[in-house]
Every structure is written in C-alpha cells, then in structure tokens.
C-alpha cells in the first residue's frame, strides 16, 4: 500500500520559482505540524484546515480574485475552500489531487474508514508506510536535494506524523464529488493535472472528474509520478500558464 503525506512548502519552491519567473506572484504556506508551522493537536478536519487558510489570506490582505493551487492532499483542502468561497476564487488548479478516487486495496479502504481498534492499527501502521514512501522519494534521481533535506527534517520533527494522521482521519475521509458538481454548475474554472506514472491516484480518476465536472480541463504529464510538482516543475508551470492564457 502507498500513502500520501503532506509536503512542507519548501517542496513547492521549484514550482513557485518557475511561476515567479513567468510573472506570477506566489504565496506558499505550511499546514499546521509541517514545515515551519507549529503543531496543533486535534482533528484536522475541513473546518480546521479552512480556518488556517482563511486566516492566512486575511493576514496577507488577500480578499478575492486569486488562483488556488493544491497538490495531493492539498487538493482536497483547496477544493473544500473553493466550494465554501466560490465567489473569491478566480480558478482552481488541482495537481495529482486526492479526494476523487477510491482506495486501491482492501487494506487502504480499511484504513480510510478506520474506527476503534481499526484506528489504533492506523496509528501504528501509518508511520511505517509513510517512511517507506519517503524513502522511495529519496531514491528518485529527479528529486531535488533541497526536497530530500526538507523531507528528512519532517520525519524527525515533533507533530509531523500525528498531523498527517489527524488529516487522514479528518478531511481526507471526505469525497469531493459534490464540490466538483458545484463548480460545474457555478462555472468555476478548474484545471486538473495528473501524472501518467502516479502510483497513488488511479488512472480512472480523471474519468470520474470528467463525469462530475464536464467543464473541468485536464492535462497529463508524461513520465511523471505523484510528486510531479517538483520532479517536473517546469512542465506543471507551463500547463498552468498555458491554461491561464486560454482563460482558465
């Protein structure tokens, strides 16, 4: 079984730098318990995570007309925020997002709906799975050294694993089909970027998105895996820029 993990913002610097060179202003932030953000105990559900993003935007004085980008688990957060603040968001960009696919294996389904004793098993097994996944990221020669260093630091920081578990037991148990239907009805521009060799998101997920949101634009990066935001930052930035120019 593979498991997603939450990335510190330093892992998005390659993409942010590509976009900045194209003239975009980019704001990155760390979820609580990751990167430079403090660990906050408790469930990280939809309300908790949307409050953090709302507070950040208020602090920065950003009210409306911005492009919201979410990768992997961040795609679920971005989707939830856009649905709750649809008038504020210019467009939504989802990169290898979770929240639209069914777990690949019975064990993944078991962990996704864990309660009681199952939840205890999830708490025990998730750190093992996450560390194995990160080792795979380390072994990919396309992973920038700065990303390897950031992930190594995360594995040893207090609160990182509990924060990921809090989100798995919170917002990541949600399915975001209704949100995509809302975007289609309301005309919110959505761009989904997938990776051809993604081992986390099944290939049929793009088909499900097409059924839910006929107006969503979809692109695929070849020879890329789930971590496409930093292994193929230039390709992702190019797709974002091209779709923005087309009026996304």
Secondary structure, DSSP 8 states (H G I E B T S, - for coil): --------GGGGHHHHHHHHHTT--------TTSTTS----S---HHHHHHHHHHHHHHHT--SSEEEEEETHHHHHHHHHHHHTTTTEEEEEEES-SSSS--SSHHHHHHHT--THHHHHHHHHHHHHHHHHHHHHHH-TTS-HHHHHHHHHHHHSTTHHHHHHHHHTTGGG---HHHHHHHHHHT-EEEEEEETT-SSS-TTHHHHHHHH-TT-EEEEETT--TTHHHHSHHHHHHHHHHHHHTT-
